[in-house]
Amino acid sequence: MFKGFKPKQVVMPDPDFIAQNSTFFENLLEHRFLFDLRRELVLRDTPELLNVLKSDVDIFGFDLVLAVGDKSVHVQMKTRSGKPPANPYMISEALWRLPNACVIWMLYSSENLEPTGYYLFGFPMPDLEKFSVAKRTGRRNVRMQQARPLTLKVLAELLFPVNTKSTGQNVSHVHSKRLEESIQQSKTGNSQLLTLVKLKQRVGL
């Protein structure tokens, strides 16, 4: 950064404007998620290319199909700027019938739209009968608290384990070791964030 340069402070649009254009902002955040995930995969020791297919209509239970090589994942995408809500999300039962299906929540800052974390539900999907029937036909109630909080790195490791065939290493062993390290980093980051929040509450910020 140039000496003396000060980044311009981000001024977010009015909340009413965001609400009126919610689809635009959802698409904006989805593109950011895909960019970050693609970057994570292509910067691996052995670069991997992510292909993306998008559902045209919201009746099949998923928004995206993510594919690397011969492995694909069906994803229902959600975005949220705050903590997990008390009310459940209504998730289509059709998602349970798809292979390698999951729901991904992308958390973002309401101050600058930057991603702050992810929640993963499914992969594989749990027993359908464990979730109550939603008011909307063909859907089940799923709480965000039932999903796993993850960093992008850990999410990428879970969806598309590192391919180490070309190096002759044991795939499951290497993946398990890297995933364990990533999860530990995720837990450390979450712990530090929780400590910061408690400190702010204590001093009245």
Residue frames as a rotation matrix with the C-alpha (Angstrom) as fourth column:
MET 1
0.576 0.817 0.000 0.00
0.817 -0.576 0.000 0.00
0.000 0.000 -1.000 0.00
PHE 2
0.024 -0.577 0.816 1.28
0.486 -0.707 -0.514 3.48
0.874 0.409 0.264 -0.88
LYS 3
-0.636 -0.360 -0.682 2.65
0.771 -0.268 -0.578 5.57
0.025 -0.894 0.448 1.96
GLY 4
-0.910 0.305 -0.280 0.03
-0.189 -0.907 -0.376 7.96
-0.369 -0.289 0.883 3.28
PHE 5
-0.613 0.722 -0.320 -2.80
-0.343 0.121 0.932 6.17
0.712 0.681 0.173 1.46
LYS 6
-0.780 0.458 0.427 -5.95
-0.382 0.191 -0.904 5.73
-0.496 -0.868 0.026 3.53
PRO 7
-0.844 0.505 0.178 -8.58
0.506 0.642 0.576 3.26
0.177 0.577 -0.798 2.36
LYS 8
-0.623 0.700 0.349 -11.95
-0.533 -0.706 0.467 4.86
0.573 0.105 0.813 1.75
GLN 9
-0.802 0.387 0.454 -14.47
-0.304 0.390 -0.869 4.02
-0.513 -0.836 -0.195 4.44
VAL 10
-0.847 0.529 0.046 -17.22
0.384 0.550 0.742 1.73
0.367 0.646 -0.669 3.19
VAL 11
-0.689 0.724 0.034 -20.67
-0.611 -0.554 -0.565 3.31
-0.391 -0.410 0.824 3.26
MET 12
-0.843 0.397 0.363 -23.35
0.450 0.890 0.072 0.64
-0.294 0.224 -0.929 3.08
PRO 13
-0.659 0.696 0.284 -26.63
-0.031 -0.402 0.915 1.27
0.751 0.594 0.287 1.23
ASP 14
-0.397 0.631 0.666 -29.75
-0.915 -0.333 -0.230 2.02
0.077 -0.701 0.709 3.26
PRO 15
-0.821 0.083 0.565 -31.27
-0.149 0.924 -0.352 -1.18
-0.551 -0.373 -0.746 4.78
ASP 16
0.243 0.970 -0.023 -34.53
-0.197 0.027 -0.980 -0.50
-0.950 0.243 0.198 2.93
PHE 17
0.295 -0.227 -0.928 -32.61
-0.950 -0.173 -0.260 -0.42
-0.102 0.958 -0.266 -0.36
ILE 18
-0.778 -0.627 -0.022 -31.00
-0.628 0.778 0.020 -3.75
0.005 0.029 -1.000 0.47
ALA 19
-0.501 0.676 0.541 -34.38
-0.009 0.620 -0.784 -5.26
-0.865 -0.398 -0.305 1.38
GLN 20
0.477 0.730 -0.490 -35.96
-0.465 -0.264 -0.845 -4.02
-0.746 0.631 0.213 -1.83
ASN 21
0.446 -0.429 -0.785 -33.11
-0.817 0.162 -0.553 -5.55
0.364 0.889 -0.278 -3.85
SER 22
0.367 -0.266 0.891 -32.60
-0.685 0.571 0.453 -8.70
-0.630 -0.776 0.028 -1.79
THR 23
0.888 -0.001 0.461 -32.24
0.259 0.827 -0.498 -10.97
-0.381 0.562 0.734 -4.84
PHE 24
0.737 -0.655 0.165 -29.45
-0.189 -0.434 -0.881 -8.78
0.649 0.618 -0.444 -6.20
PHE 25
0.177 -0.702 0.690 -27.51
-0.969 -0.247 -0.002 -8.95
0.171 -0.668 -0.724 -2.93
GLU 26
0.588 0.069 0.806 -28.06
-0.341 0.925 0.170 -12.71
-0.734 -0.374 0.567 -2.63
ASN 27
0.936 -0.240 0.258 -26.59
0.342 0.434 -0.834 -13.17
0.088 0.868 0.488 -6.10
LEU 28
0.540 -0.761 0.361 -23.73
-0.553 -0.644 -0.529 -10.82
0.634 0.086 -0.768 -5.26
LEU 29
0.184 -0.444 0.877 -22.82
-0.928 0.216 0.304 -12.86
-0.324 -0.870 -0.373 -2.18
GLU 30
0.798 0.138 0.586 -23.22
0.003 0.972 -0.234 -16.13
-0.602 0.188 0.776 -4.06
HIS 31
0.841 -0.531 0.103 -20.71
0.087 -0.056 -0.995 -14.96
0.534 0.846 -0.001 -6.67
ARG 32
0.257 -0.766 0.590 -18.32
-0.887 -0.429 -0.171 -13.99
0.384 -0.479 -0.789 -3.88
PHE 33
0.449 -0.020 0.893 -18.65
-0.577 0.757 0.307 -17.44
-0.683 -0.653 0.328 -2.32
LEU 34
0.929 -0.047 0.366 -17.92
0.283 0.725 -0.627 -19.13
-0.236 0.687 0.687 -5.64
PHE 35
0.629 -0.753 0.190 -14.91
-0.326 -0.479 -0.815 -16.90
0.705 0.451 -0.547 -6.26
ASP 36
0.163 -0.579 0.799 -13.46
-0.987 -0.092 0.135 -17.65
-0.004 -0.810 -0.586 -2.82
LEU 37
0.585 0.104 0.804 -14.11
-0.275 0.959 0.076 -21.40
-0.763 -0.265 0.590 -3.14
ARG 38
0.956 -0.247 0.159 -12.59
0.236 0.323 -0.917 -21.54
0.175 0.914 0.367 -6.62
ARG 39
0.420 -0.841 0.342 -9.54
-0.646 -0.542 -0.537 -19.64
0.637 0.004 -0.771 -5.42
GLU 40
0.281 -0.270 0.921 -9.14
-0.850 0.377 0.369 -22.01
-0.447 -0.886 -0.123 -2.46
LEU 41
0.746 0.104 0.658 -9.23
0.072 0.970 -0.234 -25.04
-0.663 0.222 0.715 -4.78
VAL 42
0.903 -0.383 0.194 -7.03
0.207 -0.009 -0.978 -23.71
0.377 0.924 0.071 -7.58
LEU 43
0.360 -0.800 0.480 -4.30
-0.761 -0.550 -0.345 -22.63
0.540 -0.241 -0.807 -5.12
ARG 44
0.866 -0.072 0.494 -3.84
-0.272 0.762 0.588 -26.13
-0.419 -0.643 0.641 -3.74
ASP 45
-0.142 -0.976 0.166 -0.51
-0.396 0.209 0.894 -27.91
-0.907 0.062 -0.416 -4.22
THR 46
-0.842 0.051 0.536 -2.26
0.489 0.490 0.722 -29.75
-0.226 0.870 -0.438 -7.05
PRO 47
-0.790 0.532 -0.305 -4.64
-0.531 -0.842 -0.094 -27.13
-0.307 0.087 0.948 -8.55
GLU 48
-0.652 0.670 0.354 -8.26
0.687 0.720 -0.099 -28.22
-0.321 0.179 -0.930 -8.92
LEU 49
-0.940 0.331 0.087 -10.86
-0.215 -0.768 0.603 -26.55
0.266 0.548 0.793 -11.13
LEU 50
-0.624 0.782 -0.004 -14.40
0.269 0.211 -0.940 -26.02
-0.734 -0.587 -0.342 -9.85
ASN 51
-0.848 0.479 0.225 -17.26
0.168 -0.159 0.973 -26.24
0.502 0.863 0.055 -12.31
VAL 52
-0.781 0.602 -0.167 -20.61
-0.020 -0.292 -0.956 -24.65
-0.624 -0.744 0.240 -11.34
LEU 53
-0.697 0.688 0.205 -24.10
0.397 0.132 0.908 -25.37
0.597 0.714 -0.365 -12.61
LYS 54
-0.927 0.376 0.010 -27.02
-0.260 -0.621 -0.739 -23.21
-0.272 -0.688 0.673 -11.45
SER 55
-0.509 0.828 0.235 -30.67
0.808 0.554 -0.201 -24.22
-0.297 0.087 -0.951 -11.13
ASP 56
-0.802 0.246 0.545 -33.04
0.203 -0.746 0.634 -22.02
0.562 0.619 0.548 -13.14
VAL 57
0.114 0.927 0.357 -36.04
-0.412 -0.283 0.866 -22.57
0.904 -0.246 0.349 -10.85
ASP 58
-0.668 -0.365 0.648 -36.47
-0.708 0.046 -0.704 -23.11
0.227 -0.930 -0.289 -7.12
ILE 59
0.460 0.882 0.097 -38.40
-0.880 0.439 0.183 -26.40
0.119 -0.170 0.978 -7.20
PHE 60
0.513 -0.323 -0.796 -35.67
-0.113 0.893 -0.435 -29.03
0.851 0.313 0.422 -7.18
GLY 61
0.941 -0.044 -0.336 -34.31
0.336 0.263 0.904 -28.34
0.049 -0.964 0.262 -3.69
PHE 62
0.098 -0.971 -0.217 -30.93
0.818 -0.046 0.574 -26.96
-0.567 -0.234 0.790 -4.72
ASP 63
0.773 0.071 -0.631 -29.42
-0.157 -0.941 -0.298 -23.75
-0.615 0.330 -0.716 -6.07
LEU 64
0.272 -0.811 -0.519 -26.02
-0.962 -0.239 -0.132 -24.95
-0.017 0.535 -0.845 -7.26
VAL 65
0.967 -0.233 0.099 -24.22
0.232 0.973 0.021 -28.06
-0.102 0.002 0.995 -8.40
LEU 66
0.460 -0.886 -0.063 -20.51
-0.852 -0.460 0.251 -27.83
-0.251 -0.062 -0.966 -7.59
ALA 67
0.985 -0.103 0.139 -18.23
0.141 0.944 -0.298 -30.25
-0.100 0.313 0.945 -9.40
VAL 68
0.209 -0.971 -0.116 -14.53
-0.926 -0.235 0.296 -31.06
-0.315 0.046 -0.948 -9.24
GLY 69
-0.856 -0.504 -0.115 -13.44
-0.507 0.779 0.369 -33.90
-0.096 0.374 -0.922 -11.49
ASP 70
-0.574 0.653 -0.494 -15.99
0.053 0.632 0.773 -36.72
0.817 0.418 -0.397 -11.19
LYS 71
-0.556 0.371 -0.744 -17.36
0.830 0.200 -0.520 -35.55
-0.044 -0.907 -0.419 -7.82
SER 72
-0.506 0.465 0.726 -20.39
0.070 -0.817 0.572 -33.26
0.859 0.341 0.381 -7.59
VAL 73
-0.788 0.248 -0.564 -22.27
0.581 -0.004 -0.814 -31.65
-0.204 -0.969 -0.141 -4.70
HIS 74
-0.077 0.841 0.536 -25.87
0.595 -0.392 0.701 -30.33
0.800 0.373 -0.471 -4.68
VAL 75
-0.813 -0.354 -0.462 -26.06
0.582 -0.493 -0.647 -27.13
0.001 -0.795 0.607 -2.62
GLN 76
0.481 0.852 0.208 -28.94
0.748 -0.522 0.410 -25.11
0.458 -0.042 -0.888 -1.22
MET 77
-0.554 -0.811 0.187 -27.36
0.652 -0.563 -0.507 -21.68
0.517 -0.159 0.841 -0.64
LYS 78
0.676 0.702 -0.224 -28.34
0.689 -0.493 0.532 -19.28
0.264 -0.514 -0.817 2.16
THR 79
-0.405 -0.787 0.465 -26.87
0.422 -0.612 -0.669 -15.95
0.811 -0.075 0.580 3.30
ARG 80
0.700 0.603 -0.383 -27.12
0.617 -0.241 0.749 -14.22
0.359 -0.760 -0.541 6.65
SER 81
0.066 -0.668 0.741 -25.57
-0.025 -0.743 -0.668 -11.13
0.998 0.025 -0.066 8.23
GLY 82
0.165 0.046 0.985 -26.37
-0.923 -0.346 0.171 -11.90
0.349 -0.937 -0.015 11.88
LYS 83
-0.758 -0.396 0.518 -26.15
-0.596 0.744 -0.304 -14.77
-0.265 -0.539 -0.799 14.31
PRO 84
-0.868 0.453 -0.201 -28.25
0.279 0.782 0.558 -17.92
0.410 0.428 -0.805 13.76
PRO 85
-0.459 0.768 0.446 -31.94
-0.692 -0.624 0.362 -16.99
0.556 -0.143 0.819 14.10
ALA 86
-0.611 0.331 0.719 -34.39
-0.550 0.476 -0.687 -18.54
-0.569 -0.815 -0.109 16.55
ASN 87
0.487 0.872 -0.047 -36.81
-0.594 0.292 -0.750 -19.48
-0.640 0.393 0.660 13.77
PRO 88
-0.099 -0.519 0.849 -36.01
0.288 0.802 0.523 -22.44
-0.953 0.296 0.070 11.49
TYR 89
-0.545 -0.094 -0.833 -35.43
-0.757 -0.372 0.538 -22.39
-0.361 0.923 0.131 7.75
MET 90
0.518 0.743 0.423 -37.83
-0.359 0.638 -0.681 -24.32
-0.776 0.201 0.598 5.52
ILE 91
-0.525 -0.807 -0.269 -35.68
-0.684 0.213 0.698 -26.72
-0.506 0.551 -0.664 3.48
SER 92
0.252 0.653 -0.714 -37.15
-0.954 0.293 -0.069 -28.64
0.164 0.699 0.697 0.52
GLU 93
0.476 0.012 0.879 -37.55
-0.390 0.899 0.199 -32.38
-0.788 -0.438 0.433 1.04
ALA 94
0.992 -0.096 -0.082 -36.26
-0.045 0.340 -0.939 -32.79
0.118 0.935 0.333 -2.51
LEU 95
0.314 -0.939 0.141 -32.77
-0.863 -0.344 -0.370 -31.98
0.396 -0.006 -0.918 -1.25
TRP 96
0.099 -0.229 0.968 -32.78
-0.741 0.632 0.226 -35.19
-0.664 -0.740 -0.107 0.82
ARG 97
0.772 0.297 0.562 -33.23
0.090 0.825 -0.558 -37.25
-0.630 0.481 0.610 -2.36
LEU 98
0.858 -0.485 -0.167 -30.15
-0.351 -0.318 -0.881 -35.82
0.375 0.815 -0.443 -4.07
PRO 99
0.592 -0.718 -0.365 -26.62
0.753 0.655 -0.068 -37.30
0.288 -0.235 0.928 -3.88
ASN 100
-0.431 -0.870 -0.237 -23.99
0.895 -0.379 -0.237 -35.42
0.116 -0.314 0.942 -1.89
ALA 101
0.211 0.644 0.735 -26.51
0.452 -0.732 0.511 -32.77
0.867 0.224 -0.445 -0.83
CYS 102
-0.399 -0.329 -0.856 -26.11
0.914 -0.215 -0.344 -30.00
-0.071 -0.919 0.387 1.73
VAL 103
0.799 0.514 0.312 -27.19
0.499 -0.857 0.131 -26.54
0.334 0.051 -0.941 2.84
ILE 104
-0.339 -0.926 -0.169 -24.50
0.920 -0.288 -0.266 -23.86
0.198 -0.246 0.949 3.11
TRP 105
0.851 0.488 -0.191 -25.06
0.521 -0.827 0.209 -20.64
-0.056 -0.278 -0.959 5.00
MET 106
-0.182 -0.886 0.426 -22.65
0.784 -0.392 -0.481 -17.84
0.594 0.247 0.766 4.15
LEU 107
0.536 0.281 -0.796 -22.25
0.760 -0.571 0.310 -15.32
-0.367 -0.771 -0.520 6.96
TYR 108
-0.137 -0.581 0.803 -21.26
0.782 -0.560 -0.272 -11.80
0.608 0.591 0.531 6.00
SER 109
-0.654 -0.192 -0.732 -20.61
0.650 -0.637 -0.414 -8.48
-0.387 -0.746 0.542 7.69
SER 110
0.424 0.880 0.216 -23.45
0.898 -0.377 -0.226 -5.97
-0.117 0.290 -0.950 7.47
GLU 111
0.466 -0.333 -0.820 -20.81
0.098 -0.901 0.422 -3.23
-0.879 -0.277 -0.387 7.52
ASN 112
-0.160 -0.620 -0.768 -18.99
-0.763 -0.416 0.495 -4.13
-0.626 0.665 -0.407 4.29
LEU 113
0.729 0.581 -0.363 -20.51
-0.682 0.563 -0.467 -7.36
-0.067 0.588 0.806 2.86
GLU 114
-0.280 -0.897 -0.343 -17.28
-0.846 0.400 -0.353 -9.27
0.453 0.191 -0.871 3.56
PRO 115
0.444 0.407 -0.798 -17.67
-0.077 0.905 0.419 -13.00
0.893 -0.125 0.433 4.33
THR 116
0.012 -0.409 0.912 -17.15
-0.955 -0.276 -0.111 -13.87
0.297 -0.870 -0.394 8.00
GLY 117
-0.703 -0.259 0.662 -17.84
-0.505 0.838 -0.208 -17.62
-0.500 -0.481 -0.720 8.12
TYR 118
-0.387 0.545 -0.743 -19.91
-0.674 0.382 0.632 -20.56
0.629 0.746 0.220 6.95
TYR 119
-0.229 0.384 0.895 -22.34
-0.699 0.576 -0.425 -23.14
-0.678 -0.722 0.136 8.30
LEU 120
-0.645 -0.023 -0.764 -22.73
-0.632 0.578 0.516 -26.58
0.429 0.816 -0.388 6.70
PHE 121
-0.058 0.697 0.715 -25.81
-0.730 0.459 -0.506 -28.77
-0.681 -0.551 0.482 7.11
GLY 122
0.905 0.425 0.010 -25.83
-0.323 0.702 -0.635 -32.26
-0.277 0.571 0.773 5.62
PHE 123
0.421 -0.735 -0.531 -23.21
-0.690 0.121 -0.714 -33.88
0.589 0.667 -0.456 3.42
PRO 124
-0.759 0.650 0.034 -24.59
0.386 0.408 0.827 -36.40
0.524 0.641 -0.561 3.99
MET 125
-0.279 0.768 0.576 -28.11
-0.644 -0.595 0.481 -35.27
0.712 -0.237 0.660 4.82
PRO 126
-0.911 -0.027 0.411 -29.38
-0.367 0.507 -0.780 -36.64
-0.188 -0.862 -0.472 8.17
ASP 127
-0.724 0.680 0.117 -32.54
0.686 0.728 0.012 -38.68
-0.077 0.089 -0.993 8.59
LEU 128
-0.675 0.513 0.530 -35.47
0.030 -0.699 0.715 -36.73
0.737 0.499 0.457 7.13
GLU 129
0.232 0.894 -0.383 -37.88
0.443 0.253 0.860 -37.93
0.866 -0.369 -0.338 9.81
LYS 130
-0.244 -0.399 -0.884 -35.87
0.970 -0.109 -0.218 -36.17
-0.010 -0.910 0.414 12.52
PHE 131
-0.983 -0.126 -0.133 -37.10
0.118 -0.991 0.068 -32.79
-0.140 0.051 0.989 11.23
SER 132
-0.290 0.949 -0.123 -40.61
0.359 -0.011 -0.933 -31.48
-0.887 -0.315 -0.338 11.69
VAL 133
-0.168 0.356 0.919 -42.88
0.984 0.007 0.178 -30.77
0.057 0.935 -0.351 8.74
ALA 134
-0.919 -0.224 -0.325 -42.87
0.244 -0.970 -0.021 -27.06
-0.310 -0.099 0.946 7.77
LYS 135
-0.090 0.923 -0.373 -45.93
-0.049 -0.378 -0.924 -24.95
-0.995 -0.065 0.079 7.05
ARG 136
0.065 0.023 -0.998 -44.97
-0.951 -0.301 -0.069 -24.87
-0.302 0.953 0.002 3.39
THR 137
0.871 0.403 0.280 -45.80
-0.313 0.896 -0.316 -28.11
-0.378 0.188 0.907 1.59
GLY 138
0.853 -0.521 -0.038 -42.86
0.343 0.613 -0.712 -30.42
0.394 0.594 0.701 0.86
ARG 139
0.056 -0.864 0.500 -40.46
-0.275 -0.495 -0.824 -28.75
0.960 -0.092 -0.265 3.26
ARG 140
0.458 -0.016 -0.889 -38.91
0.760 0.526 0.382 -29.49
0.462 -0.850 0.253 6.64
ASN 141
0.927 -0.099 0.362 -37.86
-0.257 -0.871 0.420 -27.18
0.274 -0.482 -0.832 9.46
VAL 142
0.357 -0.891 -0.281 -34.08
0.837 0.439 -0.327 -26.95
0.414 -0.118 0.902 9.89
ARG 143
0.968 -0.073 -0.241 -32.38
0.082 -0.814 0.575 -24.65
-0.238 -0.576 -0.782 12.37
MET 144
0.618 -0.785 0.042 -29.09
-0.351 -0.323 -0.879 -23.04
0.704 0.528 -0.475 11.52
GLN 145
0.199 -0.521 0.830 -27.82
-0.975 -0.021 0.220 -24.12
-0.097 -0.853 -0.513 14.94
GLN 146
0.722 0.116 0.682 -28.04
-0.154 0.988 -0.006 -27.73
-0.675 -0.101 0.731 13.70
ALA 147
0.888 -0.455 0.071 -25.35
0.139 0.118 -0.983 -26.99
0.439 0.883 0.168 11.11
ARG 148
0.421 -0.831 -0.364 -21.58
0.865 0.246 0.438 -27.00
-0.274 -0.499 0.822 11.59
PRO 149
0.919 -0.172 -0.355 -19.75
-0.212 -0.974 -0.076 -23.65
-0.333 0.145 -0.932 11.77
LEU 150
0.423 -0.769 0.479 -16.72
0.802 0.564 0.197 -23.73
-0.422 0.300 0.855 9.47
THR 151
-0.073 -0.516 -0.853 -14.09
-0.309 -0.802 0.511 -21.62
-0.948 0.301 -0.101 7.79
LEU 152
0.630 0.273 -0.727 -13.91
-0.753 -0.012 -0.658 -21.60
-0.188 0.962 0.198 4.00
LYS 153
-0.339 -0.868 -0.364 -10.78
-0.899 0.412 -0.146 -23.77
0.277 0.278 -0.920 4.09
VAL 154
-0.758 0.114 0.643 -12.45
-0.300 0.814 -0.498 -26.46
-0.580 -0.570 -0.582 6.18
LEU 155
0.327 0.943 -0.056 -15.57
-0.401 0.085 -0.912 -26.30
-0.856 0.320 0.406 4.01
ALA 156
0.378 -0.270 -0.886 -13.48
-0.917 0.020 -0.397 -26.83
0.125 0.963 -0.240 0.87
GLU 157
-0.709 -0.700 0.079 -11.68
-0.701 0.689 -0.187 -29.78
0.077 -0.188 -0.979 2.51
LEU 158
-0.449 0.624 0.640 -14.99
-0.214 0.620 -0.755 -31.43
-0.867 -0.476 -0.145 3.39
LEU 159
0.576 0.748 -0.330 -16.66
-0.462 -0.036 -0.886 -30.93
-0.675 0.663 0.324 0.01
PHE 160
0.885 -0.354 -0.303 -13.60
-0.187 0.327 -0.927 -31.74
0.427 0.876 0.223 -2.09
PRO 161
0.783 -0.611 0.118 -10.84
0.095 0.305 0.947 -33.58
-0.615 -0.730 0.297 -0.20
VAL 162
0.251 -0.795 -0.552 -7.31
-0.835 -0.466 0.292 -32.90
-0.489 0.388 -0.781 -1.34
ASN 163
0.995 0.058 -0.083 -6.27
-0.097 0.788 -0.609 -35.17
0.030 0.613 0.789 -4.20
THR 164
0.324 -0.934 0.151 -2.82
-0.794 -0.182 0.580 -36.59
-0.514 -0.308 -0.801 -3.42
LYS 165
0.853 0.066 0.517 -2.76
0.134 0.931 -0.340 -39.47
-0.504 0.359 0.786 -5.91
SER 166
0.850 -0.518 0.097 -0.10
-0.002 -0.187 -0.982 -37.80
0.527 0.835 -0.160 -8.05
THR 167
0.186 -0.806 0.562 2.29
-0.895 -0.376 -0.242 -37.58
0.406 -0.458 -0.791 -5.09
GLY 168
-0.186 -0.239 -0.953 1.83
-0.062 0.971 -0.231 -41.23
0.981 0.016 -0.195 -4.11
GLN 169
-0.889 -0.106 0.446 0.72
-0.430 -0.140 -0.892 -40.31
0.157 -0.984 0.079 -0.59
ASN 170
-0.689 0.691 -0.217 -2.13
0.722 0.682 -0.116 -42.01
0.067 -0.237 -0.969 1.23
VAL 171
-0.487 0.529 0.695 -5.18
0.148 -0.734 0.662 -39.91
0.861 0.425 0.280 0.38
SER 172
0.540 0.812 -0.220 -7.26
0.343 0.026 0.939 -40.61
0.768 -0.582 -0.265 3.46
HIS 173
0.208 -0.546 -0.811 -4.32
0.975 0.051 0.216 -40.10
-0.076 -0.836 0.543 5.83
VAL 174
-0.801 -0.559 0.215 -3.25
0.586 -0.805 0.092 -36.79
0.122 0.200 0.972 4.31
HIS 175
-0.264 0.792 0.550 -6.83
0.093 -0.546 0.832 -35.52
0.960 0.271 0.070 4.06
SER 176
0.584 0.504 -0.636 -7.54
0.621 0.226 0.750 -36.47
0.522 -0.833 -0.181 7.68
LYS 177
-0.168 -0.757 -0.631 -4.39
0.965 -0.258 0.052 -34.72
-0.202 -0.600 0.774 8.90
ARG 178
-0.875 -0.178 0.450 -5.03
0.336 -0.892 0.301 -31.52
0.348 0.415 0.840 6.90
LEU 179
0.016 0.972 0.233 -8.69
0.168 -0.232 0.958 -31.46
0.986 0.024 -0.167 7.87
GLU 180
0.444 0.080 -0.893 -7.85
0.870 0.199 0.450 -31.88
0.213 -0.977 0.019 11.54
GLU 181
-0.597 -0.740 -0.309 -5.42
0.774 -0.633 0.019 -28.96
-0.210 -0.228 0.951 11.31
SER 182
-0.729 0.370 0.576 -8.00
0.147 -0.738 0.659 -26.80
0.669 0.565 0.483 9.50
ILE 183
0.342 0.907 -0.246 -10.75
0.425 0.084 0.901 -27.59
0.838 -0.413 -0.357 12.02
GLN 184
0.118 -0.388 -0.914 -8.40
0.986 -0.060 0.153 -26.73
-0.114 -0.920 0.375 14.88
GLN 185
-0.890 -0.437 0.130 -7.65
0.455 -0.871 0.184 -23.37
0.033 0.223 0.974 13.22
SER 186
-0.319 0.869 0.378 -11.38
0.129 -0.355 0.926 -22.82
0.939 0.345 0.001 12.79
LYS 187
0.479 0.487 -0.730 -12.04
0.744 0.217 0.632 -23.55
0.466 -0.846 -0.258 16.46
THR 188
-0.359 -0.708 -0.609 -9.22
0.897 -0.443 -0.014 -21.21
-0.260 -0.551 0.793 17.49
GLY 189
-0.885 0.056 0.462 -10.65
0.199 -0.852 0.484 -18.42
0.420 0.520 0.744 15.31
ASN 190
0.093 0.995 0.029 -14.16
0.240 -0.050 0.970 -18.94
0.966 -0.083 -0.243 16.71
SER 191
0.307 -0.055 -0.950 -12.81
0.943 0.155 0.296 -18.93
0.131 -0.986 0.100 20.26
GLN 192
-0.733 -0.644 -0.217 -10.94
0.659 -0.752 0.008 -15.68
-0.168 -0.137 0.976 19.67
LEU 193
-0.627 0.584 0.515 -14.05
0.067 -0.619 0.783 -14.12
0.776 0.525 0.349 18.14
LEU 194
0.382 0.799 -0.464 -16.19
0.541 0.214 0.813 -15.19
0.749 -0.562 -0.351 21.12
THR 195
-0.079 -0.511 -0.856 -13.62
0.981 -0.192 0.024 -13.71
-0.176 -0.838 0.517 23.52
LEU 196
-0.924 -0.279 0.261 -13.67
0.348 -0.897 0.273 -10.40
0.158 0.343 0.926 21.59
VAL 197
-0.190 0.943 0.272 -17.48
0.130 -0.250 0.959 -10.28
0.973 0.217 -0.075 21.68
LYS 198
0.451 0.337 -0.826 -17.52
0.810 0.234 0.538 -10.92
0.375 -0.912 -0.167 25.44
LEU 199
-0.490 -0.724 -0.485 -14.89
0.840 -0.541 -0.041 -8.22
-0.233 -0.428 0.874 25.96
LYS 200
-0.815 0.244 0.525 -16.92
0.122 -0.814 0.568 -5.70
0.566 0.527 0.634 23.95
GLN 201
0.234 0.961 -0.147 -20.02
0.329 0.065 0.942 -6.55
0.915 -0.269 -0.301 25.99
ARG 202
0.195 -0.233 -0.953 -18.07
0.978 0.121 0.171 -6.11
0.075 -0.965 0.251 29.21
VAL 203
-0.723 -0.559 -0.405 -16.82
0.582 -0.809 0.077 -2.64
-0.371 -0.180 0.911 28.31
GLY 204
0.045 0.895 -0.445 -20.16
0.323 -0.434 -0.841 -1.60
-0.945 -0.106 -0.308 26.86
LEU 205
-0.756 -0.343 -0.558 -19.21
-0.396 -0.439 0.807 -1.38
-0.521 0.831 0.195 23.16
